[in-house]
């Protein structure tokens, strides 16, 4: 097999590989945060059309695509501390970093819909699309806020997952080679 094919398989398996418990727990923390924020926002705006399991499937399925689908953008900054410019990580920085995952979650929604409806032309309800994009973007600042209150192991697991996303981004064929 060529590197491209093994890279695809590795990206799919790695976030949920039970042999890599720290990464698995980081994935579980990440998906749990995404699902809880999505459910709360959907309840608040009375657009709760997706169940807990469907949201969990979508966000888990988006994990292998976050780095590659977001390769057009620079890697994410840490949850706390300083960004690449040496400035304190702000709410805006975290919001923008959260928005980098929107293409991955949309791709995951399409894949999940393909399993239930068969192959189709992607068609999203605009309201649902905006809700999904907004909840994806705001989850990162929410996690960034609670990050300092998490146990050290939970912080390390999230950072490990972030390293995985940045490595996926760095080796993605979507990424421009001049960066």
OpenMM code with the backbone's topology and positions (N, CA, C; nanometers):
from openmm import Vec3, app, unit

residues = "UNK UNK UNK UNK UNK UNK UNK UNK UNK UNK UNK UNK UNK UNK UNK UNK UNK UNK UNK UNK UNK UNK UNK UNK UNK UNK UNK UNK UNK UNK UNK UNK UNK UNK UNK UNK UNK UNK UNK UNK UNK UNK UNK UNK UNK UNK UNK UNK UNK UNK UNK UNK UNK UNK UNK UNK UNK UNK UNK UNK UNK UNK UNK UNK UNK UNK UNK UNK UNK UNK UNK UNK UNK UNK UNK UNK UNK UNK UNK UNK UNK UNK UNK UNK UNK UNK UNK UNK UNK UNK UNK UNK UNK UNK UNK UNK UNK UNK UNK UNK UNK UNK UNK UNK UNK UNK UNK UNK UNK UNK UNK UNK UNK UNK UNK UNK UNK UNK UNK UNK UNK UNK UNK UNK UNK UNK UNK UNK UNK UNK UNK UNK UNK UNK UNK UNK UNK UNK UNK UNK UNK UNK UNK UNK UNK UNK UNK UNK UNK UNK UNK UNK UNK UNK UNK UNK UNK UNK UNK UNK UNK UNK UNK UNK UNK UNK UNK UNK UNK UNK UNK UNK UNK UNK UNK UNK UNK UNK UNK".split()
positions = [
    Vec3(0.0840, -0.1193, 0.0000),
    Vec3(0.0000, 0.0000, 0.0000),
    Vec3(0.0875, 0.1242, 0.0000),
    Vec3(0.0427, 0.2262, -0.0693),
    Vec3(0.1198, 0.3496, -0.0693),
    Vec3(0.0916, 0.4274, 0.0593),
    Vec3(0.1756, 0.5266, 0.0854),
    Vec3(0.1613, 0.6065, 0.2075),
    Vec3(0.0275, 0.6777, 0.2151),
    Vec3(-0.0268, 0.7209, 0.1014),
    Vec3(-0.1536, 0.7937, 0.1036),
    Vec3(-0.2665, 0.7067, 0.1584),
    Vec3(-0.2708, 0.5808, 0.1156),
    Vec3(-0.3777, 0.4931, 0.1616),
    Vec3(-0.3598, 0.4548, 0.3078),
    Vec3(-0.2393, 0.4258, 0.3481),
    Vec3(-0.2179, 0.3924, 0.4882),
    Vec3(-0.2412, 0.5139, 0.5767),
    Vec3(-0.2129, 0.6337, 0.5250),
    Vec3(-0.2382, 0.7553, 0.6008),
    Vec3(-0.3875, 0.7729, 0.6260),
    Vec3(-0.4702, 0.7436, 0.5261),
    Vec3(-0.6155, 0.7530, 0.5427),
    Vec3(-0.6613, 0.6552, 0.6501),
    Vec3(-0.6157, 0.5316, 0.6425),
    Vec3(-0.6546, 0.4315, 0.7418),
    Vec3(-0.6066, 0.4697, 0.8815),
    Vec3(-0.4860, 0.5198, 0.8900),
    Vec3(-0.4316, 0.5618, 1.0189),
    Vec3(-0.5136, 0.6758, 1.0779),
    Vec3(-0.5494, 0.7744, 0.9957),
    Vec3(-0.6291, 0.8873, 1.0445),
    Vec3(-0.7654, 0.8430, 1.0959),
    Vec3(-0.8240, 0.7434, 1.0322),
    Vec3(-0.9556, 0.6953, 1.0741),
    Vec3(-0.9468, 0.6220, 1.2069),
    Vec3(-0.8461, 0.5408, 1.2241),
    Vec3(-0.8347, 0.4555, 1.3421),
    Vec3(-0.7744, 0.5269, 1.4630),
    Vec3(-0.6739, 0.6088, 1.4430),
    Vec3(-0.5950, 0.6638, 1.5530),
    Vec3(-0.6763, 0.7339, 1.6621),
    Vec3(-0.7715, 0.8232, 1.6317),
    Vec3(-0.8425, 0.8910, 1.7412),
    Vec3(-0.9231, 0.7984, 1.8318),
    Vec3(-0.9610, 0.6811, 1.7829),
    Vec3(-1.0434, 0.5894, 1.8636),
    Vec3(-0.9749, 0.4556, 1.8887),
    Vec3(-0.8443, 0.4509, 1.8717),
    Vec3(-0.7677, 0.3277, 1.8918),
    Vec3(-0.7603, 0.2954, 2.0412),
    Vec3(-0.8169, 0.1824, 2.0847),
    Vec3(-0.8163, 0.1501, 2.2275),
    Vec3(-0.6765, 0.1226, 2.2837),
    Vec3(-0.5783, 0.0992, 2.1968),
    Vec3(-0.4414, 0.0771, 2.2445),
    Vec3(-0.3753, 0.2086, 2.2857),
    Vec3(-0.4277, 0.3187, 2.2399),
    Vec3(-0.3734, 0.4513, 2.2733),
    Vec3(-0.4738, 0.5210, 2.3645),
    Vec3(-0.4727, 0.4820, 2.4896),
    Vec3(-0.5770, 0.5256, 2.5821),
    Vec3(-0.5795, 0.6774, 2.6013),
    Vec3(-0.4639, 0.7438, 2.6076),
    Vec3(-0.4633, 0.8886, 2.6267),
    Vec3(-0.5327, 0.9585, 2.5103),
    Vec3(-0.5047, 0.9134, 2.3904),
    Vec3(-0.5673, 0.9712, 2.2719),
    Vec3(-0.7162, 0.9365, 2.2664),
    Vec3(-0.7504, 0.8156, 2.3047),
    Vec3(-0.8908, 0.7738, 2.3087),
    Vec3(-0.9689, 0.8593, 2.4081),
    Vec3(-0.9125, 0.8803, 2.5270),
    Vec3(-0.9808, 0.9628, 2.6269),
    Vec3(-0.9889, 1.1087, 2.5810),
    Vec3(-0.8855, 1.1577, 2.5133),
    Vec3(-0.8910, 1.2921, 2.4569),
    Vec3(-1.0032, 1.3031, 2.3545),
    Vec3(-1.0185, 1.2004, 2.2719),
    Vec3(-1.1259, 1.1981, 2.1724),
    Vec3(-1.2627, 1.1967, 2.2412),
    Vec3(-1.2748, 1.1166, 2.3459),
    Vec3(-1.4016, 1.1105, 2.4195),
    Vec3(-1.4348, 1.2448, 2.4841),
    Vec3(-1.3353, 1.3106, 2.5422),
    Vec3(-1.3569, 1.4425, 2.6027),
    Vec3(-1.3997, 1.5433, 2.4967),
    Vec3(-1.3316, 1.5399, 2.3841),
    Vec3(-1.3583, 1.6331, 2.2751),
    Vec3(-1.4997, 1.6135, 2.2207),
    Vec3(-1.5364, 1.4890, 2.1928),
    Vec3(-1.6691, 1.4585, 2.1390),
    Vec3(-1.7762, 1.4925, 2.2425),
    Vec3(-1.7530, 1.4604, 2.3684),
    Vec3(-1.8508, 1.4921, 2.4730),
    Vec3(-1.8755, 1.6425, 2.4800),
    Vec3(-1.7709, 1.7209, 2.4743),
    Vec3(-1.7866, 1.8666, 2.4772),
    Vec3(-1.8645, 1.9153, 2.3555),
    Vec3(-1.8308, 1.8636, 2.2386),
    Vec3(-1.9003, 1.9035, 2.1155),
    Vec3(-2.0495, 1.8708, 2.1244),
    Vec3(-2.0819, 1.7515, 2.1716),
    Vec3(-2.2210, 1.7070, 2.1774),
    Vec3(-2.2991, 1.7872, 2.2814),
    Vec3(-2.2416, 1.8084, 2.3973),
    Vec3(-2.3120, 1.8830, 2.5026),
    Vec3(-2.3387, 2.0270, 2.4578),
    Vec3(-2.2396, 2.0929, 2.4010),
    Vec3(-2.2594, 2.2298, 2.3536),
    Vec3(-2.3649, 2.2328, 2.2434),
    Vec3(-2.3582, 2.1389, 2.1497),
    Vec3(-2.4563, 2.1347, 2.0407),
    Vec3(-2.5977, 2.1141, 2.0948),
    Vec3(-2.6132, 2.0226, 2.1905),
    Vec3(-2.7467, 1.9970, 2.2464),
    Vec3(-2.7993, 2.1188, 2.3207),
    Vec3(-2.7145, 2.1848, 2.3988),
    Vec3(-2.7584, 2.3026, 2.4742),
    Vec3(-2.8011, 2.4137, 2.3790),
    Vec3(-2.7196, 2.4415, 2.2791),
    Vec3(-2.7537, 2.5475, 2.1836),
    Vec3(-2.8817, 2.5118, 2.1091),
    Vec3(-2.8943, 2.3885, 2.0662),
    Vec3(-3.0144, 2.3465, 1.9938),
    Vec3(-3.1399, 2.3549, 2.0818),
    Vec3(-3.1266, 2.3244, 2.2102),
    Vec3(-3.2404, 2.3372, 2.3024),
    Vec3(-3.2774, 2.4842, 2.3204),
    Vec3(-3.1769, 2.5689, 2.3368),
    Vec3(-3.2026, 2.7113, 2.3596),
    Vec3(-3.2752, 2.7742, 2.2414),
    Vec3(-3.2338, 2.7423, 2.1202),
    Vec3(-3.2967, 2.8045, 2.0034),
    Vec3(-3.4111, 2.7201, 1.9466),
    Vec3(-3.4520, 2.6197, 2.0221),
    Vec3(-3.5661, 2.5346, 1.9853),
    Vec3(-3.5496, 2.4721, 1.8466),
    Vec3(-3.4318, 2.4183, 1.8231),
    Vec3(-3.4029, 2.3483, 1.6972),
    Vec3(-3.3390, 2.2137, 1.7269),
    Vec3(-3.3943, 2.1458, 1.8261),
    Vec3(-3.3362, 2.0200, 1.8727),
    Vec3(-3.3844, 1.9037, 1.7862),
    Vec3(-3.3324, 1.8983, 1.6633),
    Vec3(-3.3748, 1.7954, 1.5691),
    Vec3(-3.2827, 1.6742, 1.5679),
    Vec3(-3.1682, 1.6844, 1.6316),
    Vec3(-3.0721, 1.5737, 1.6327),
    Vec3(-3.0624, 1.5163, 1.7739),
    Vec3(-3.0605, 1.3843, 1.7796),
    Vec3(-3.0492, 1.3176, 1.9084),
    Vec3(-2.9048, 1.3117, 1.9564),
    Vec3(-2.8876, 1.2677, 2.0796),
    Vec3(-2.7542, 1.2569, 2.1392),
    Vec3(-2.6656, 1.1631, 2.0579),
    Vec3(-2.7204, 1.0483, 2.0200),
    Vec3(-2.6406, 0.9492, 1.9476),
    Vec3(-2.5992, 1.0011, 1.8102),
    Vec3(-2.6913, 1.0660, 1.7391),
    Vec3(-2.6576, 1.1191, 1.6073),
    Vec3(-2.5469, 1.2238, 1.6170),
    Vec3(-2.5571, 1.3124, 1.7154),
    Vec3(-2.4521, 1.4125, 1.7343),
    Vec3(-2.3192, 1.3466, 1.7707),
    Vec3(-2.3253, 1.2433, 1.8541),
    Vec3(-2.2020, 1.1726, 1.8914),
    Vec3(-2.1396, 1.1048, 1.7703),
    Vec3(-2.2221, 1.0425, 1.6854),
    Vec3(-2.1708, 0.9811, 1.5619),
    Vec3(-2.1032, 1.0848, 1.4736),
    Vec3(-2.1714, 1.1960, 1.4533),
    Vec3(-2.1194, 1.3001, 1.3647),
    Vec3(-1.9853, 1.3520, 1.4154),
    Vec3(-1.9793, 1.3865, 1.5426),
    Vec3(-1.8562, 1.4452, 1.5955),
    Vec3(-1.7433, 1.3428, 1.6069),
    Vec3(-1.7764, 1.2184, 1.6329),
    Vec3(-1.6728, 1.1154, 1.6339),
    Vec3(-1.6215, 1.0912, 1.4928),
    Vec3(-1.7116, 1.0883, 1.3975),
    Vec3(-1.6736, 1.0681, 1.2584),
    Vec3(-1.5949, 1.1860, 1.2024),
    Vec3(-1.6100, 1.3035, 1.2611),
    Vec3(-1.5354, 1.4204, 1.2137),
    Vec3(-1.3889, 1.4198, 1.2585),
    Vec3(-1.3564, 1.3431, 1.3616),
    Vec3(-1.2197, 1.3432, 1.4161),
    Vec3(-1.1113, 1.3138, 1.3115),
    Vec3(-1.1273, 1.2132, 1.2263),
    Vec3(-1.0208, 1.1864, 1.1293),
    Vec3(-1.0040, 1.2958, 1.0242),
    Vec3(-1.1038, 1.3825, 1.0092),
    Vec3(-1.0996, 1.4831, 0.9042),
    Vec3(-1.0593, 1.6226, 0.9533),
    Vec3(-1.0535, 1.6433, 1.0826),
    Vec3(-1.0301, 1.7780, 1.1350),
    Vec3(-0.8982, 1.8349, 1.0871),
    Vec3(-0.7927, 1.7584, 1.0958),
    Vec3(-0.6626, 1.8086, 1.0516),
    Vec3(-0.6551, 1.8292, 0.9018),
    Vec3(-0.6987, 1.7297, 0.8261),
    Vec3(-0.6878, 1.7367, 0.6805),
    Vec3(-0.7835, 1.8356, 0.6175),
    Vec3(-0.9097, 1.8363, 0.6623),
    Vec3(-1.0083, 1.9272, 0.6041),
    Vec3(-0.9811, 2.0714, 0.6432),
    Vec3(-0.9120, 2.0908, 0.7531),
    Vec3(-0.8777, 2.2264, 0.7964),
    Vec3(-0.7369, 2.2673, 0.7580),
    Vec3(-0.6785, 2.1961, 0.6636),
    Vec3(-0.5383, 2.2216, 0.6265),
    Vec3(-0.5187, 2.3542, 0.5548),
    Vec3(-0.6267, 2.4164, 0.5110),
    Vec3(-0.6157, 2.5480, 0.4487),
    Vec3(-0.5734, 2.6527, 0.5515),
    Vec3(-0.5957, 2.6215, 0.6795),
    Vec3(-0.5696, 2.7151, 0.7874),
    Vec3(-0.4428, 2.6756, 0.8622),
    Vec3(-0.3900, 2.7688, 0.9381),
    Vec3(-0.2772, 2.7390, 1.0264),
    Vec3(-0.3241, 2.6462, 1.1377),
    Vec3(-0.2312, 2.5782, 1.2022),
    Vec3(-0.2647, 2.4903, 1.3135),
    Vec3(-0.3260, 2.5675, 1.4285),
    Vec3(-0.3962, 2.4958, 1.5138),
    Vec3(-0.4618, 2.5580, 1.6281),
    Vec3(-0.3609, 2.5996, 1.7335),
    Vec3(-0.3969, 2.7038, 1.8066),
    Vec3(-0.3176, 2.7486, 1.9199),
    Vec3(-0.3552, 2.6641, 2.0413),
    Vec3(-0.2739, 2.6678, 2.1471),
    Vec3(-0.3080, 2.5883, 2.2659),
    Vec3(-0.4353, 2.6416, 2.3329),
    Vec3(-0.4927, 2.5614, 2.4215),
    Vec3(-0.6137, 2.6041, 2.4922),
    Vec3(-0.5855, 2.7203, 2.5866),
    Vec3(-0.4655, 2.7257, 2.6393),
    Vec3(-0.4272, 2.8361, 2.7275),
    Vec3(-0.2822, 2.8718, 2.6999),
    Vec3(-0.2385, 2.9843, 2.7505),
    Vec3(-0.1007, 3.0257, 2.7286),
    Vec3(-0.0924, 3.1299, 2.6193),
    Vec3(0.0071, 3.1136, 2.5318),
    Vec3(0.0287, 3.2129, 2.4266),
    Vec3(0.0126, 3.1498, 2.2890),
    Vec3(-0.0270, 3.2322, 2.1923),
    Vec3(-0.0441, 3.1836, 2.0558),
    Vec3(0.0871, 3.1939, 1.9796),
    Vec3(0.0815, 3.1719, 1.8498),
    Vec3(0.2030, 3.1726, 1.7667),
    Vec3(0.2688, 3.3098, 1.7595),
    Vec3(0.1914, 3.4142, 1.7841),
    Vec3(0.2450, 3.5509, 1.7807),
    Vec3(0.3022, 3.5937, 1.9154),
    Vec3(0.2909, 3.5066, 2.0143),
    Vec3(0.3412, 3.5389, 2.1470),
    Vec3(0.2407, 3.6137, 2.2326),
    Vec3(0.1179, 3.6245, 2.1863),
    Vec3(0.0135, 3.6934, 2.2609),
    Vec3(-0.0716, 3.5919, 2.3364),
    Vec3(-0.1357, 3.6396, 2.4438),
    Vec3(-0.2217, 3.5512, 2.5228),
    Vec3(-0.3353, 3.4985, 2.4351),
    Vec3(-0.3668, 3.3703, 2.4506),
    Vec3(-0.4753, 3.3099, 2.3738),
    Vec3(-0.6067, 3.3730, 2.4195),
    Vec3(-0.6775, 3.4331, 2.3250),
    Vec3(-0.8003, 3.5049, 2.3563),
    Vec3(-0.9226, 3.4245, 2.3137),
    Vec3(-1.0391, 3.4742, 2.3521),
    Vec3(-1.1656, 3.4132, 2.3116),
    Vec3(-1.1764, 3.4097, 2.1598),
    Vec3(-1.1384, 3.5186, 2.0951),
    Vec3(-1.1466, 3.5269, 1.9490),
    Vec3(-1.0565, 3.4235, 1.8829),
    Vec3(-0.9356, 3.4083, 1.9348),
    Vec3(-0.8430, 3.3084, 1.8806),
    Vec3(-0.9036, 3.1692, 1.8927),
    Vec3(-0.9605, 3.1394, 2.0080),
    Vec3(-1.0203, 3.0079, 2.0285),
    Vec3(-1.1445, 2.9890, 1.9417),
    Vec3(-1.2217, 3.0948, 1.9216),
    Vec3(-1.3390, 3.0863, 1.8345),
    Vec3(-1.2964, 3.0557, 1.6913),
    Vec3(-1.1926, 3.1223, 1.6441),
    Vec3(-1.1419, 3.0970, 1.5095),
    Vec3(-1.0849, 2.9556, 1.4980),
    Vec3(-1.0148, 2.9089, 1.6011),
    Vec3(-0.9625, 2.7720, 1.6006),
    Vec3(-1.0758, 2.6703, 1.5978),
    Vec3(-1.1846, 2.6976, 1.6689),
    Vec3(-1.3006, 2.6089, 1.6654),
    Vec3(-1.3649, 2.6057, 1.5275),
    Vec3(-1.3672, 2.7213, 1.4618),
    Vec3(-1.4276, 2.7301, 1.3281),
    Vec3(-1.3493, 2.6507, 1.2240),
    Vec3(-1.2223, 2.6246, 1.2494),
    Vec3(-1.1409, 2.5472, 1.1547),
    Vec3(-1.1909, 2.4038, 1.1411),
    Vec3(-1.2683, 2.3561, 1.2362),
    Vec3(-1.3209, 2.2207, 1.2316),
    Vec3(-1.4546, 2.2086, 1.1593),
    Vec3(-1.5109, 2.3204, 1.1134),
    Vec3(-1.6416, 2.3170, 1.0473),
    Vec3(-1.6413, 2.2290, 0.9227),
    Vec3(-1.5414, 2.2386, 0.8330),
    Vec3(-1.5449, 2.1496, 0.7157),
    Vec3(-1.5483, 2.0006, 0.7536),
    Vec3(-1.4787, 1.9648, 0.8584),
    Vec3(-1.4746, 1.8243, 0.9003),
    Vec3(-1.6105, 1.7766, 0.9497),
    Vec3(-1.6795, 1.8584, 1.0265),
    Vec3(-1.8092, 1.8158, 1.0795),
    Vec3(-1.9141, 1.8124, 0.9677),
    Vec3(-1.9035, 1.8998, 0.8700),
    Vec3(-1.9957, 1.8952, 0.7559),
    Vec3(-1.9710, 1.7702, 0.6720),
    Vec3(-1.8447, 1.7364, 0.6533),
    Vec3(-1.8106, 1.6137, 0.5814),
    Vec3(-1.8623, 1.4911, 0.6567),
    Vec3(-1.8485, 1.4926, 0.7887),
    Vec3(-1.8988, 1.3817, 0.8703),
    Vec3(-2.0505, 1.3712, 0.8598),
    Vec3(-2.1199, 1.4845, 0.8571),
    Vec3(-2.2653, 1.4812, 0.8407),
    Vec3(-2.3034, 1.4203, 0.7072),
    Vec3(-2.2311, 1.4551, 0.6031),
    Vec3(-2.2591, 1.4007, 0.4710),
    Vec3(-2.2360, 1.2495, 0.4691),
    Vec3(-2.1268, 1.2052, 0.5281),
    Vec3(-2.0973, 1.0611, 0.5317),
    Vec3(-2.2051, 0.9863, 0.6087),
    Vec3(-2.2452, 1.0394, 0.7225),
    Vec3(-2.3499, 0.9743, 0.8014),
    Vec3(-2.4816, 0.9719, 0.7237),
    Vec3(-2.5148, 1.0801, 0.6552),
    Vec3(-2.6371, 1.0835, 0.5742),
    Vec3(-2.6277, 0.9843, 0.4580),
    Vec3(-2.5077, 0.9664, 0.4035),
    Vec3(-2.4899, 0.8698, 0.2945),
    Vec3(-2.5159, 0.7278, 0.3420),
    Vec3(-2.4810, 0.6986, 0.4655),
    Vec3(-2.5086, 0.5655, 0.5194),
    Vec3(-2.6582, 0.5422, 0.5367),
    Vec3(-2.7312, 0.6468, 0.5697),
    Vec3(-2.8748, 0.6293, 0.5936),
    Vec3(-2.9595, 0.6483, 0.4681),
    Vec3(-2.9160, 0.7377, 0.3764),
    Vec3(-2.9951, 0.7689, 0.2573),
    Vec3(-2.9336, 0.7173, 0.1284),
    Vec3(-2.8097, 0.6760, 0.1326),
    Vec3(-2.7372, 0.6408, 0.0115),
    Vec3(-2.6641, 0.7639, -0.0408),
    Vec3(-2.5837, 0.7444, -0.1449),
    Vec3(-2.5097, 0.8573, -0.1999),
    Vec3(-2.6074, 0.9590, -0.2565),
    Vec3(-2.5791, 1.0841, -0.2287),
    Vec3(-2.6683, 1.1905, -0.2711),
    Vec3(-2.5898, 1.3204, -0.2864),
    Vec3(-2.6522, 1.4153, -0.3492),
    Vec3(-2.5929, 1.5486, -0.3583),
    Vec3(-2.6084, 1.6120, -0.2211),
    Vec3(-2.4982, 1.6638, -0.1638),
    Vec3(-2.5098, 1.7223, -0.0300),
    Vec3(-2.6111, 1.8364, -0.0285),
    Vec3(-2.7034, 1.8278, 0.0613),
    Vec3(-2.8013, 1.9332, 0.0760),
    Vec3(-2.8267, 1.9513, 0.2243),
    Vec3(-2.7997, 2.0708, 0.2707),
    Vec3(-2.8166, 2.0991, 0.4121),
    Vec3(-2.9267, 2.2018, 0.4302),
    Vec3(-3.0025, 2.1849, 0.5331),
    Vec3(-3.0961, 2.2862, 0.5758),
    Vec3(-3.0100, 2.4035, 0.6248),
    Vec3(-3.0333, 2.5233, 0.5756),
    Vec3(-2.9485, 2.6382, 0.6100),
    Vec3(-2.9464, 2.6635, 0.7600),
    Vec3(-3.0593, 2.6496, 0.8251),
    Vec3(-3.0649, 2.6704, 0.9694),
    Vec3(-2.9761, 2.5680, 1.0409),
    Vec3(-2.9890, 2.4418, 0.9996),
    Vec3(-2.9082, 2.3363, 1.0603),
    Vec3(-2.7597, 2.3576, 1.0320),
    Vec3(-2.7287, 2.4023, 0.9129),
    Vec3(-2.5905, 2.4309, 0.8756),
    Vec3(-2.5312, 2.5402, 0.9642),
    Vec3(-2.6062, 2.6461, 0.9846),
    Vec3(-2.5579, 2.7566, 1.0687),
    Vec3(-2.5450, 2.7141, 1.2146),
    Vec3(-2.6390, 2.6342, 1.2620),
    Vec3(-2.6321, 2.5851, 1.4005),
    Vec3(-2.5094, 2.4964, 1.4183),
    Vec3(-2.4871, 2.4064, 1.3240),
    Vec3(-2.3710, 2.3168, 1.3313),
    Vec3(-2.2416, 2.3969, 1.3297),
    Vec3(-2.2314, 2.4934, 1.2402),
    Vec3(-2.1104, 2.5759, 1.2307),
    Vec3(-2.0894, 2.6565, 1.3587),
    Vec3(-2.1957, 2.7155, 1.4094),
    Vec3(-2.1834, 2.7975, 1.5304),
    Vec3(-2.1442, 2.7138, 1.6516),
    Vec3(-2.2078, 2.5969, 1.6669),
    Vec3(-2.1750, 2.5149, 1.7836),
    Vec3(-2.0335, 2.4596, 1.7741),
    Vec3(-1.9895, 2.4276, 1.6531),
    Vec3(-1.8516, 2.3802, 1.6349),
    Vec3(-1.7533, 2.4899, 1.6739),
    Vec3(-1.7838, 2.6120, 1.6321),
    Vec3(-1.6923, 2.7236, 1.6611),
    Vec3(-1.6902, 2.7589, 1.8093),
    Vec3(-1.8051, 2.7588, 1.8758),
    Vec3(-1.8062, 2.8036, 2.0155),
    Vec3(-1.7640, 2.6963, 2.1148),
    Vec3(-1.7568, 2.5721, 2.0721),
    Vec3(-1.7143, 2.4677, 2.1652),
    Vec3(-1.5707, 2.4902, 2.2115),
    Vec3(-1.4841, 2.5332, 2.1218),
    Vec3(-1.3433, 2.5514, 2.1593),
    Vec3(-1.3256, 2.6556, 2.2698),
    Vec3(-1.3889, 2.7737, 2.2622),
    Vec3(-1.3764, 2.8670, 2.3755),
    Vec3(-1.4383, 2.8136, 2.5043),
    Vec3(-1.5449, 2.7355, 2.4920),
    Vec3(-1.6056, 2.6762, 2.6119),
    Vec3(-1.5071, 2.5795, 2.6769),
    Vec3(-1.4467, 2.4924, 2.5961),
    Vec3(-1.3466, 2.3994, 2.6494),
    Vec3(-1.2260, 2.4778, 2.7015),
    Vec3(-1.1871, 2.5827, 2.6301),
    Vec3(-1.0762, 2.6664, 2.6759),
    Vec3(-1.1033, 2.7289, 2.8118),
    Vec3(-1.2303, 2.7643, 2.8367),
    Vec3(-1.2676, 2.8221, 2.9667),
    Vec3(-1.2562, 2.7199, 3.0782),
    Vec3(-1.3058, 2.5980, 3.0559),
    Vec3(-1.3026, 2.4959, 3.1611),
    Vec3(-1.1696, 2.4210, 3.1653),
    Vec3(-1.0846, 2.4428, 3.0670),
    Vec3(-0.9579, 2.3696, 3.0553),
    Vec3(-0.8741, 2.3773, 3.1826),
    Vec3(-0.8632, 2.4957, 3.2402),
    Vec3(-0.7787, 2.5119, 3.3594),
    Vec3(-0.8354, 2.4398, 3.4814),
    Vec3(-0.9647, 2.4092, 3.4793),
    Vec3(-1.0275, 2.3397, 3.5911),
    Vec3(-1.0244, 2.1876, 3.5747),
    Vec3(-0.9842, 2.1411, 3.4570),
    Vec3(-0.9778, 1.9971, 3.4316),
    Vec3(-0.8573, 1.9359, 3.5026),
    Vec3(-0.8662, 1.8073, 3.5365),
    Vec3(-0.7485, 1.7396, 3.5916),
    Vec3(-0.6352, 1.7396, 3.4885),
    Vec3(-0.5136, 1.7277, 3.5347),
    Vec3(-0.3965, 1.7314, 3.4472),
    Vec3(-0.4050, 1.6254, 3.3380),
    Vec3(-0.4507, 1.5061, 3.3733),
    Vec3(-0.4624, 1.4000, 3.2721),
    Vec3(-0.5590, 1.4394, 3.1612),
    Vec3(-0.6710, 1.4998, 3.1963),
    Vec3(-0.7688, 1.5423, 3.0956),
    Vec3(-0.7099, 1.6520, 3.0067),
    Vec3(-0.6344, 1.7435, 3.0656),
    Vec3(-0.5680, 1.8474, 2.9863),
    Vec3(-0.4678, 1.7855, 2.8895),
    Vec3(-0.3894, 1.6915, 2.9399),
    Vec3(-0.2899, 1.6247, 2.8550),
    Vec3(-0.3552, 1.5483, 2.7398),
    Vec3(-0.4692, 1.4841, 2.7683),
    Vec3(-0.5392, 1.4092, 2.6641),
    Vec3(-0.5883, 1.5015, 2.5530),
    Vec3(-0.6424, 1.6166, 2.5916),
    Vec3(-0.6881, 1.7133, 2.4911),
    Vec3(-0.5710, 1.7691, 2.4107),
    Vec3(-0.4594, 1.7943, 2.4764),
    Vec3(-0.3413, 1.8453, 2.4045),
    Vec3(-0.2874, 1.7397, 2.3083),
    Vec3(-0.2905, 1.6150, 2.3483),
    Vec3(-0.2452, 1.5065, 2.2612),
    Vec3(-0.3330, 1.4979, 2.1356),
    Vec3(-0.4629, 1.5120, 2.1532),
    Vec3(-0.5536, 1.5122, 2.0387),
    Vec3(-0.5250, 1.6323, 1.9487),
    Vec3(-0.4946, 1.7454, 2.0091),
    Vec3(-0.4619, 1.8658, 1.9310),
    Vec3(-0.3327, 1.8460, 1.8515),
    Vec3(-0.2365, 1.7781, 1.9099),
    Vec3(-0.1120, 1.7468, 1.8381),
    Vec3(-0.1434, 1.6572, 1.7181),
    Vec3(-0.2322, 1.5590, 1.7378),
    Vec3(-0.2727, 1.4723, 1.6267),
    Vec3(-0.3358, 1.5542, 1.5137),
    Vec3(-0.4274, 1.6454, 1.5484),
    Vec3(-0.4917, 1.7290, 1.4464),
    Vec3(-0.3890, 1.8132, 1.3717),
    Vec3(-0.2941, 1.8705, 1.4431),
    Vec3(-0.1925, 1.9539, 1.3783),
    Vec3(-0.0995, 1.8708, 1.2905),
    Vec3(-0.0686, 1.7495, 1.3313),
    Vec3(0.0131, 1.6618, 1.2458),
    Vec3(-0.0629, 1.6221, 1.1197),
    Vec3(-0.1914, 1.5928, 1.1349),
    Vec3(-0.2735, 1.5626, 1.0173),
    Vec3(-0.2736, 1.6825, 0.9222),
    Vec3(-0.2870, 1.8003, 0.9780),
    Vec3(-0.2886, 1.9230, 0.8985),
    Vec3(-0.1554, 1.9409, 0.8249),
    Vec3(-0.0464, 1.9150, 0.8930),
    Vec3(0.0868, 1.9367, 0.8346),
    Vec3(0.1164, 1.8429, 0.7187),
    Vec3(0.0658, 1.7197, 0.7232),
    Vec3(0.0966, 1.6249, 0.6154),
    Vec3(-0.0162, 1.6114, 0.5142),
    Vec3(-0.1204, 1.6916, 0.5292),
    Vec3(-0.2339, 1.6841, 0.4383),
    Vec3(-0.1949, 1.7258, 0.2973),
    Vec3(-0.2506, 1.6590, 0.1986),
    Vec3(-0.2276, 1.6974, 0.0606),
    Vec3(-0.3098, 1.8202, 0.0225),
    Vec3(-0.4048, 1.8572, 0.1053),
    Vec3(-0.4855, 1.9770, 0.0822),
    Vec3(-0.4036, 2.1022, 0.1144),
    Vec3(-0.3122, 2.0890, 0.2078),
    Vec3(-0.2323, 2.2028, 0.2529),
    Vec3(-0.1393, 2.2503, 0.1428),
    Vec3(-0.1301, 2.3810, 0.1313),
    Vec3(-0.0390, 2.4415, 0.0353),
    Vec3(0.1039, 2.4131, 0.0771),
    Vec3(0.1888, 2.3770, -0.0171),
    Vec3(0.3274, 2.3402, 0.0150),
    Vec3(0.4147, 2.4614, 0.0455),
    Vec3(0.3686, 2.5824, 0.0130),
    Vec3(0.4520, 2.6999, 0.0357),
    Vec3(0.4419, 2.7543, 0.1765),
    Vec3(0.3603, 2.6959, 0.2617),
    Vec3(0.3480, 2.7446, 0.3997),
    Vec3(0.4578, 2.6889, 0.4860),
] * unit.nanometer
topology = app.Topology()
chain = topology.addChain("A")
for resn in residues:
    res = topology.addResidue(resn, chain)
    for name in ("N", "CA", "C"):
        topology.addAtom(name, app.Element.getBySymbol(name[0]), res)
